Amino acid sequence: MKKKIGLMLFVIISFTNLSFAQDNDSFEGVKRTGGDYANLFRFEFKPGKTDEGLEILNSTLIPAFKNAGVKVTIIEDLMGSKDILALINLKDGPSFYEYVLPKQDLILLKELLKLSGSEEEAEKRLDKFINLLVRQTQTLVYIRNEE
């Protein structure tokens, strides 16, 4: 009996959605509104290197993002892995990925150079940070602003 009801619901929903699509040739889809797109980075540091990684984030990378006008939220995993997550808002939403070098990144690089004093020093700091990592992952997320 439950299988029959489930099958009937599936058929009804399927036909309802198909007829909706047929009647609305000009329908352009439903856009996400009321939220922000961001890159979510997960930094997994080598054992005992989390504090050093946080120091580089706090002294170099986060100020560069702030000076570039980019909102950054740092989330510390306090249990288990002790990973650091960085939520970096994308001003232009997912169109950020349409560019080989997005404007947001160009501004960030300029700010990083200002804070570091030279290209060599900026590279040195980034290399040091990268060498503290076991792994880094990144994903595109949508943050709903529900109030």
C-alpha positions as CSV (number, residue, x, y, z in Angstrom):
1,M,0.0,0.0,0.0
2,K,2.8,2.4,0.9
3,K,4.5,1.7,-2.4
4,K,1.4,2.5,-4.3
5,I,0.9,5.8,-2.5
6,G,4.6,6.7,-3.1
7,L,4.3,5.8,-6.7
8,M,1.1,7.9,-7.1
9,L,2.7,10.9,-5.5
10,F,5.8,10.5,-7.7
11,V,3.6,10.4,-10.8
12,I,1.5,13.4,-9.8
13,I,4.5,15.5,-8.9
14,S,6.2,14.5,-12.2
15,F,3.3,15.5,-14.3
16,T,2.6,18.7,-12.4
17,N,6.2,19.8,-13.0
18,L,6.2,18.8,-16.6
19,S,3.0,20.6,-17.4
20,F,4.4,23.7,-15.6
21,A,7.5,23.6,-17.9
22,Q,5.3,23.3,-21.0
23,D,3.1,26.2,-20.1
24,N,6.0,28.6,-19.3
25,D,8.3,28.7,-22.3
26,S,9.5,32.2,-21.2
27,F,10.2,31.1,-17.7
28,E,13.9,31.9,-16.9
29,G,14.3,30.0,-13.6
30,V,14.4,31.2,-10.0
31,K,17.4,33.1,-8.9
32,R,18.8,32.9,-5.4
33,T,18.1,36.2,-3.5
34,G,18.8,37.4,0.0
35,G,22.2,35.8,0.5
36,D,25.8,35.9,-0.4
37,Y,28.2,33.7,-2.3
38,A,31.5,32.8,-0.8
39,N,34.5,30.6,-1.0
40,L,34.9,28.3,1.9
41,F,38.5,27.1,2.5
42,R,39.5,24.4,4.9
43,F,43.1,24.5,6.0
44,E,44.4,21.3,7.5
45,F,47.7,22.1,9.2
46,K,50.6,19.8,10.0
47,P,50.5,18.6,13.6
48,G,51.4,21.4,16.0
49,K,51.4,24.1,13.2
50,T,47.9,25.5,13.6
51,D,48.9,28.4,15.8
52,E,51.7,29.4,13.4
53,G,49.2,29.2,10.5
54,L,46.7,31.4,12.4
55,E,49.4,33.9,13.1
56,I,50.1,34.2,9.3
57,L,46.4,34.5,8.6
58,N,45.9,37.2,11.3
59,S,49.0,39.2,10.5
60,T,49.0,39.1,6.7
61,L,46.1,37.5,4.8
62,I,43.1,38.8,6.8
63,P,44.3,42.4,6.9
64,A,44.9,42.2,3.1
65,F,41.3,41.0,2.6
66,K,39.9,43.7,4.9
67,N,41.9,46.4,3.2
68,A,40.6,45.1,-0.2
69,G,37.0,45.4,1.2
70,V,36.4,41.7,1.3
71,K,34.6,40.2,4.3
72,V,36.4,37.2,5.8
73,T,35.2,35.0,8.6
74,I,37.6,32.6,10.3
75,I,36.2,29.5,12.0
76,E,38.3,27.4,14.2
77,D,37.5,23.7,14.6
78,L,38.0,23.3,18.4
79,M,37.4,19.5,18.4
80,G,39.4,16.8,16.8
81,S,41.3,18.1,13.7
82,K,41.9,21.7,14.8
83,D,41.4,22.8,11.2
84,I,40.8,26.4,10.3
85,L,38.0,27.4,7.9
86,A,38.0,30.7,6.1
87,L,34.8,32.0,4.7
88,I,35.6,34.6,2.0
89,N,32.7,36.5,0.5
90,L,32.7,37.0,-3.3
91,K,31.6,40.5,-4.1
92,D,30.5,39.5,-7.6
93,G,28.9,36.2,-6.6
94,P,29.6,33.2,-8.7
95,S,30.6,35.3,-11.7
96,F,33.9,35.5,-9.8
97,Y,34.8,32.2,-11.6
98,E,34.2,33.7,-15.1
99,Y,37.6,35.4,-14.9
100,V,41.1,34.0,-15.1
101,L,42.2,36.7,-12.6
102,P,39.1,38.3,-10.9
103,K,39.2,42.0,-9.9
104,Q,38.7,40.9,-6.3
105,D,41.9,38.9,-6.4
106,L,43.8,41.7,-8.1
107,I,42.9,44.1,-5.3
108,L,43.8,41.5,-2.7
109,L,47.3,41.0,-4.3
110,K,47.9,44.8,-4.3
111,E,47.0,44.9,-0.6
112,L,49.1,41.9,0.2
113,L,52.1,43.6,-1.5
114,K,51.5,46.8,0.4
115,L,51.4,44.9,3.8
116,S,54.4,42.8,3.0
117,G,56.6,45.6,1.6
118,S,57.8,43.7,-1.5
119,E,56.8,40.9,-3.8
120,E,59.6,38.7,-2.4
121,E,58.3,39.1,1.2
122,A,54.7,38.5,0.1
123,E,55.8,35.3,-1.7
124,K,57.9,34.3,1.3
125,R,54.9,34.6,3.7
126,L,52.6,32.7,1.4
127,D,55.1,29.9,0.9
128,K,55.6,29.7,4.6
129,F,51.8,29.4,5.1
130,I,51.5,26.8,2.3
131,N,54.4,24.7,3.9
132,L,52.4,24.5,7.2
133,L,49.5,22.7,5.4
134,V,48.8,19.1,5.0
135,R,45.9,19.9,2.8
136,Q,43.7,22.7,1.6
137,T,40.2,22.3,0.2
138,Q,37.9,24.9,-1.3
139,T,34.2,25.0,-2.2
140,L,31.7,27.6,-3.4
141,V,28.9,28.1,-0.9
142,Y,25.7,30.2,-0.7
143,I,25.0,31.9,2.7
144,R,21.4,32.5,3.3
145,N,20.7,35.7,5.2
146,E,17.6,34.6,7.0
147,E,16.4,36.9,9.7
